[in-house]
Amino acid sequence: MKPIPRRIGEIRGMDLKELQQRFAETRKLPDPVYESVVRALHDDMRALFVGKLSVFLSCFVIWYRSGDPLLLTLSLLIVSAGILRLWATLRFHRNVGDKPTRAELSRWEVWYNAWGAAFVALLGLFCFTTLARSSDSIIHLFAISMMMAYIIGISGRNFASEVVVRSQVAAASIPISLGLLLFGDIYHAILGLMLIPFFVALNSISSRLRQMLFSAVLTAMDNKTIADRFNVALSNVSHGMAMFDTDANFAVVNSRFAGLCGLDEDTELVGTELDALPEKGAIVETDKGPLTLREVLQKCLHDGKHAQFNHLLTDGRVIEAKYNPMESEGGVLVLEDITERVNTENEIRKLASFDPLTHLPNRRFFMAEVNRILGGVDGLDPCTVFFVDLDNFKDINDTLGHTVGDKLLCSVALRMRSSMPEKAMACRFGGDEFVVVVPGRVPRKECTEFAERLIEEISKPALIDGNQLIVGASIGIAQCPANGNDYSQLLKVSDVAL
């Protein structure tokens, strides 16, 4: 005998026929299916109450017309059993939580079967007594109609349990058939026999309804498993993800998305509109100026095209956004925190463009910047180049070590920066050499004064690691266009002037 499947992974892929065969072999349903069966038995209190009320009224009408005290006694017992059954069903709804144990469900099923069997047995006895003790056709019509209606109700309400349907239908139908046979004529006997196919059909209908219930439960289990796995995967990705519907509402959002939009991580966005995004918390720099993330997304949803852009949060984080439209929905937005990557790229660019010691532009980058800022059609715009060479630096570096020498270079770079005009540019040309470029036409006298001031500032004593150091400087000057209109040519002239 094959073991009953207990997990959804074992159930998925089995057709309903195979599943029912496995259930028939073991007589034990999987917990989720079994729970649905027990809940289905206790569902729809309104229909149960209306059915019981109809039975009560029919019983008292039959007793009132017949005047039989035995029927009155049976009617009172039926009412008592019906009230107790309603009370038991009400207790089920009040006491059973969202996750009952199988043992708890089994106890409730036993109670349901017990009260149901007692009620139907009393009702069958009532119908048999009516047919046996009365010759009134009106009473017979009431009794048979009541029983037929109740049997149909049994099939409709208890279809989830094959045992309940068969036992209660049998308990209700056998007394009718026996009561009809008591008349002894051919017509009542034919009527009793014709009821048998009807009862078989009811059982078949219940079976199909039960198959539909099991199929629906298994499909729901399968869908829930897929949804749970999707949610787990969505919640554990490092990216922020959101799906929009055709009305630009948030349809699916993971926990990372809100934080990468400038909102609190626990902000609930599903079902909300784009207006839920902050007005100033996420800024996108565009050709038309800064826009909010909300404005850019509205445009993406409107255009229905792929888009990629970065937005900046108020805390300085840089977020990369990728929007992909979908045919059936609005689109999907994926957010990634690229702050570390951007910082790394900036650091790489800085290392490639700036001297790591003095943090001044290096020779290559400085040359490109001068050509970019001062470059014209016929060469550089008017400017003055100062070539600075430190005096006695080699002696200090050789005697006190490179560490002291490096600190001295940093001190010199700071002093040069503090002495330069507003628009002047400086770089470390190499070793102990520096270059300063001052844009515009500068009179020769002012060039000399600036050079002297620069030498004076550099030559001030510097206290480094307990050593008082004094280093001088020599400066060569070249002007554009008087000494050339090319940066390389001006460097050569200033070097010669040095």
C-alpha positions, 0 to 999 in steps of 0.5 A: 500500500502506498503511503498517503501524500502529506506535503504539497510537493508530493500531491502536485502532479497527481491527477484527481483519480490517483489522489482519490485512490490513494485516499481510498486505500488509506482512508486518511486525507492530507491535513489541509484537505481534511481540514477543508472537509470538516470546515465544509461540514460546519459551514453555512449556519444560515442554511442549517438553521432554515432547514431545521426550522422547515423540518420543525414546522413540517413535523408540527403540521403533521402532528396537528393534522393527525393528532397522534401523541406519538408523533408529538413526542417524536416532534419534540425529540427532533426539535431537541436534537436539532437545537443541540446540533445547531449549538454544536455547530455554533461551538465549532465556529467559536472554538476552532482557530485558524490552525486546528490540529488533526486530532481536534478536527477529528473530534469535531467530525465525530460530534457532527456525525453523532448529532447528525445521525441522531437527528436523521434517525429520529426524522426517519422514525417520524416519517415511518410512523406517519406512514404506518399509523395514518391513512391521510394522503395529505399527511403522507405528502407532507412527510414524504416531501419533508424527507425528500427535501431533507435528503437533498439538503444532506447531499448539498451540505455534507458532500465533503464527507462520503461517510456522512452522506451515505449514512444519513441518506440511508437513514432517511431513505430506508424508512420512506421505502419501508413505509411505502411497502407497508401499504401492500399495493403495487403502486406504493411499492413501485414508488418505493423502488423508484426512489432508489435511483434517486438516492443513487443519483444524490450520492453521485452528485455528492461525489462530484461535488466532493471531487470539486472541493478536493480539486479546489483545495489542492489548487489553492494549496499549490497556488499558496506554495508558489506564492509563498516561494515567490514572496520568500524569494522576493523578500530576500533579494538585495534589490528593491522590486515593484510591479505596477498595474495598468492604472499605475498602482503598486501591485507587488512590492518587496520589503527593500523597495520602500527604503530605496525610494526614501521611505521607511522600510515598513511602509505598505505600498501594495494597492496605493498609487504613485502619489505614495512616493515622497515628493523630495526624498528621491531626486533624478537629475535629467536634461530638464533639471531635477525631477522627483522619482514619482515624476520620472515613473509617471513618464515611464508608465505613460511612454511604456518604454524601457528606461534606466536612470539614477536617483539620489536620496537625502542621505546621500545614497545613489540608487540605480533604477531600471524600468521594464514595461509589460504587455499585460500590466503597467511595468516592473521597476527594479532598484539597486543601491549603487552607492558603494560602486559609485564611490569606488568609481569616483575613487578610481577616477580620483586616483587616476586624475589626482596625486595621492600624496598632495591631492593636487591634479597630476600632470596628465589630468592637469594638461587635459583640464587646461586644454579643456578650459583654456583651449580655443581654435588657435590654441590656448586662451591668454594665460600665465604658466608658473613652473615651481621647483623646490630648492634643497628638497633632495637633501631633506629627503635623503637625510630625514627620509621619504616620510618627512619629505612626503609631509613636506610636499603636502605642506608646500601644496597647502601653502600654494593653494592658499596663495593662488588667485581665485581662478588659478589651477595647480598640479604636482608635475612630478617629484618636487616640481609644481605647475600653476596656471593663471587664466587671463592676461596678467601684467608682467609686474603682477606675475613677478609679485605673485611669484615672489609671494609664492616663494615667500610662502613656500620658504616659511619654516615648517615643523614636521616630526619635530624637525624645523625645515626650511625649503626654498623655491625657484619659479619660471614664468611663461605667458600665452600668447607671448611665449607660445599658445600651446601648453607643452610649449609653455611648459618648456619655456617656463622650465627654461626660465626656471 
